[in-house]
Amino acid sequence: MRLNELKDNEGATRARTRVGRGIGSGVGKTAGRGVKGQKSRSGVAIKGFEGGQMPLHMRMPKRGFNNPFAKKFNTVRLDRIQDAIDAGRLDAKGVIDAAALVKARVIRRELDGVRLVNGHAEFKASKVTFRVSHASAGARKAVEAKGGKIDTPIAKAEQDA
């Protein structure tokens, strides 16, 4: 097989429907748009419009509060970190922070911080140092049971006070 011999399977591609090309094509005259009016013309966007009546999405009551200052955290389970350590992508002897987790492909990108939570699997790595924004009580207990340490800015602020 050569590159110039490559082609799609039979019936894999279908020709584009050319509308408005005569009465015999089946999609002539109105081209499948119905009859006259605003919707038969191009560039029309009247999705929520109800003929002048107040649209349903505007009649429904607003609920809750969307905090514009809310921080988004990457939630990472300990078993995901354990898998990365076992695969050799994370160094257990160094400090594990958001940059190290991105480099190890545990998280995609650094958001406003990392929240460490305890997974269902057992955390086996010993003496691991984490520098994260938050850690759940279960995650803190699992890491400290193996001789590790979790540094969080909140814990430092409480110690200073």
C-alpha positions as CSV (number, residue, x, y, z in Angstrom):
1,M,0.0,0.0,0.0
2,R,1.2,3.5,-0.9
3,L,0.2,6.9,0.3
4,N,-1.3,7.7,-3.1
5,E,-3.5,4.6,-2.9
6,L,-5.2,5.5,0.4
7,K,-8.9,6.2,0.2
8,D,-12.0,6.1,2.4
9,N,-14.2,3.0,2.6
10,E,-17.1,2.8,0.2
11,G,-20.0,4.9,1.6
12,A,-17.8,6.5,4.3
13,T,-18.3,10.0,2.9
14,R,-21.4,11.5,1.6
15,A,-21.7,14.5,-0.8
16,R,-22.9,17.8,0.7
17,T,-26.6,18.5,0.0
18,R,-26.8,21.4,-2.4
19,V,-30.0,23.2,-1.6
20,G,-31.9,25.6,-3.8
21,R,-30.9,23.9,-7.0
22,G,-34.2,23.4,-8.7
23,I,-37.5,21.6,-8.2
24,G,-36.2,18.2,-9.2
25,S,-33.6,18.1,-6.5
26,G,-36.1,17.7,-3.7
27,V,-34.6,20.7,-1.8
28,G,-35.3,23.4,-4.4
29,K,-37.3,26.7,-4.1
30,T,-37.5,27.2,-0.3
31,A,-34.5,24.9,0.3
32,G,-36.0,23.0,3.2
33,R,-36.7,26.2,5.2
34,G,-40.5,26.1,4.9
35,V,-42.1,29.2,3.6
36,K,-41.7,33.0,3.9
37,G,-40.8,34.9,7.0
38,Q,-37.9,35.7,9.4
39,K,-36.9,32.1,9.9
40,S,-36.5,31.5,6.2
41,R,-33.8,34.1,5.9
42,S,-30.1,33.8,7.0
43,G,-28.6,35.3,10.1
44,V,-31.6,34.8,12.4
45,A,-31.2,33.9,16.1
46,I,-34.6,33.9,18.0
47,K,-34.0,30.9,20.2
48,G,-35.7,32.2,23.4
49,F,-38.2,34.5,21.7
50,E,-41.9,33.9,22.4
51,G,-43.6,36.4,20.2
52,G,-43.3,39.3,22.5
53,Q,-44.3,37.3,25.6
54,M,-41.8,37.3,28.4
55,P,-39.6,34.2,27.6
56,L,-39.6,31.2,30.0
57,H,-36.0,31.6,31.0
58,M,-36.7,35.2,32.1
59,R,-39.9,34.2,33.9
60,M,-38.2,31.7,36.1
61,P,-36.9,33.0,39.5
62,K,-33.2,33.4,40.0
63,R,-31.7,31.2,42.7
64,G,-28.5,31.2,44.7
65,F,-25.5,33.3,44.4
66,N,-22.5,33.0,42.0
67,N,-19.4,34.3,43.8
68,P,-17.2,36.1,41.3
69,F,-14.3,35.8,43.8
70,A,-14.5,32.0,44.4
71,K,-11.3,30.2,44.0
72,K,-11.0,27.0,41.9
73,F,-8.9,24.3,43.2
74,N,-7.5,21.1,41.7
75,T,-8.7,18.2,43.8
76,V,-6.2,15.4,43.8
77,R,-6.6,12.0,45.5
78,L,-3.7,10.4,47.2
79,D,-4.0,7.2,45.1
80,R,-3.4,9.3,41.9
81,I,-0.2,10.6,43.5
82,Q,0.7,7.1,44.5
83,D,0.3,5.9,40.9
84,A,2.5,8.7,39.7
85,I,5.2,7.9,42.2
86,D,5.0,4.2,41.3
87,A,5.3,5.1,37.6
88,G,8.4,7.3,38.3
89,R,6.8,10.5,37.2
90,L,6.9,12.0,40.7
91,D,9.9,12.2,43.0
92,A,8.7,11.2,46.5
93,K,11.9,12.6,48.0
94,G,11.3,16.1,46.7
95,V,8.5,18.6,47.6
96,I,5.3,17.8,45.8
97,D,3.5,21.0,44.8
98,A,1.2,22.1,42.0
99,A,4.1,22.6,39.5
100,A,5.4,19.1,40.2
101,L,1.9,17.6,39.7
102,V,1.5,19.4,36.4
103,K,4.9,18.1,35.2
104,A,3.9,14.6,36.3
105,R,0.6,14.9,34.4
106,V,-1.5,14.3,37.5
107,I,-3.3,17.6,36.9
108,R,-3.6,19.5,33.7
109,R,-3.0,23.1,34.9
110,E,-2.4,25.0,38.1
111,L,-5.6,26.7,39.1
112,D,-5.8,28.7,42.4
113,G,-4.2,25.8,44.3
114,V,-4.3,22.1,45.1
115,R,-6.7,20.4,47.5
116,L,-5.4,17.0,48.7
117,V,-8.0,14.4,49.5
118,N,-7.8,10.8,50.7
119,G,-8.7,8.2,48.0
120,H,-10.0,4.7,48.7
121,A,-6.6,3.1,48.0
122,E,-3.9,3.0,50.6
123,F,-1.1,5.6,50.4
124,K,2.2,3.7,50.6
125,A,4.9,6.3,49.9
126,S,6.8,7.3,53.1
127,K,8.2,10.7,54.2
128,V,6.6,12.7,51.4
129,T,6.4,16.5,51.7
130,F,3.4,18.2,50.2
131,R,3.0,21.9,49.6
132,V,-0.7,22.4,48.8
133,S,-3.5,24.9,49.5
134,H,-5.8,22.5,51.4
135,A,-5.7,18.9,52.7
136,S,-8.6,16.9,54.1
137,A,-8.4,15.4,57.5
138,G,-8.2,11.9,56.1
139,A,-5.4,12.8,53.6
140,R,-3.4,14.6,56.4
141,K,-3.8,11.5,58.6
142,A,-2.7,9.1,55.9
143,V,0.4,11.1,54.9
144,E,1.5,11.8,58.5
145,A,1.0,8.1,59.4
146,K,3.8,7.3,56.9
147,G,6.0,10.0,58.3
148,G,5.2,12.6,55.6
149,K,4.4,16.3,56.0
150,I,1.8,18.6,54.5
151,D,2.5,22.4,54.3
152,T,-0.5,24.5,53.8
153,P,-0.7,28.3,53.9
154,I,-3.7,28.1,56.2
155,A,-1.9,25.9,58.7
156,K,1.0,28.4,58.7
157,A,-1.3,31.3,59.3
158,E,-2.9,29.5,62.3
159,Q,0.6,28.8,63.7
160,D,1.6,32.5,63.3
161,A,-1.6,33.7,65.1
